[in-house]
């Protein structure tokens, strides 16, 4: 994982991003690794990343909610083909301000696959529906949409784009 972002989920109101990039010059010896992947410009990139990370803080500062957000991504990926709603009967939005009540929770993870390609996977959902979901990869440096689904409020149906996921299929409605 290169980066992870969460918004409007449990104790996270505004977008919060966790990153594994090791930007500092004076890192402890052996604490980093070099990750090579095809970047957005098509060139093989190398990025210095931390091998491990520690999440710490005061009680009730969001550590468990951070882990819960990562778990939710895992469950959504595993079960999205079934019903796609990991918290179907239990909204997980930020509850301390009314303005967040009707806003979906959003998640994004940026990672490098075994094929050395950078991917960005994101989705937004609440306890009623998934509003959008997409997977973008950079196999030749240019963004390639592998799939997306977008909820259309007017038709109350999903628009799917799976053209690059399963070959030569058409955009589905």
Secondary structure, 3 states (H helix, E strand, C coil): CCEEEEECECCECCCEEEECECCCCCCCCCCEEEEEEECCCCCEEEEEEECCCCCCCCCCCCHHHHHHHHHHHHHHHHHCCCCCCCCCCCCCCCCCCHHHCCCCEEEEEEEECCCCEEEEEEEEECCCCEEEEEEEECCCCCCEEEEEEEEECCCCEEEEECCCCCCCCCCEC
